[in-house]
Amino acid sequence: MGGFDKVNEALRSLLVADYGEEITNYVFAGYASVRPVTLRVNSLKMTAEEGIIALQTAGFSFETVDWYPYAFIMRGIREEQLWHSTLFEEGKIYLQSLSSMLPPLYLCPKEGESILDMTAAPGGKTTQLAALCGGKALITACERDKNRFQRLLFNLGRQGAGRVTAICKDALSLDDCMSFDKILLDAPCSGSGTVFSEKPARIDAVYVEKCAVLQEKLLKKALKLLKKGGEMIYSTCSVLKRENGDVLTKALKGSGARIEPVEPFDGLPLLPCIEGTVCVMPTELYEGFFLAKIVKE
Ligand code: SAM
């Protein structure tokens, strides 16, 4: 067993229990690969076509992504190079993994809708939600951690995401008389989808259980805050079933809400998961990620 596998022994056994040895080996190969930087062009400031021209003019080479014209793959470019670009400083681009662009796309925010981003910092998905509806939805972004909340505020400002009400609060204590047309719960998780060789994860069953307990509480709270007929996305950057399918099954039982099946976008590398949901396998291009759409009846 190599050094990396040794450090992540507990995680390996959790993955083997979920997927078996063969798939776990693919997941570990994904962890070991070095992913290129990816970014999202901020449609509040530029169209995708203008983004292409701006990136070319700034001297960057890139690849496009079939399922999202605003996503770009920046092979051979370091994050620092982009941080120092005018495009970044002006909030015209946002560095974001491809997997983490998925939940806002599946939530599909529309003009006039009230939307809660329940655990929002640093705000990659809040700003993407705002961008997807041209800043015309009424978005509430909630974040418990004070320092991360400051980063959320900074990113909202820089990206020009107006009409977002940001609140620094434990989402579990949001007033139950609030109600929303749509909710994004991008839940805190073990991060088992985003492990990479230079950052051994030390994810074990005790930690995963702690995450799952909080996720279930947050999901039940989200279901209370969702209007009848409303839709929500539950997502994590974990590929462990305990944090994904199990949390959904427990929280949805007797709740009057159900999983609304979604189709994975073409080309996504997939892991087996609970029916109707999407679990992205960590690969050379994608972080491991899970998402489910839920409808309250
Ligand atoms: N959606 C964010 C984005 O795309 O930038 C990332 C969210 S991160 C996966 C989860 C966030 O939930 C963390 O910032 C964490 O501080 C926050 N959090 C954890 N428990 C919370 C709670 N009870 N109420 C509100 N926020 C919470």
Residues whose N, C-alpha, C, O or C-beta is under 5 A from the ligand:
A	BS01	SAM	M118 T119 A120 A121 P122 G123 G124 K125 C142 E143 R144 D145 R148 K169 D170 A171 L172 D186 A187 P188
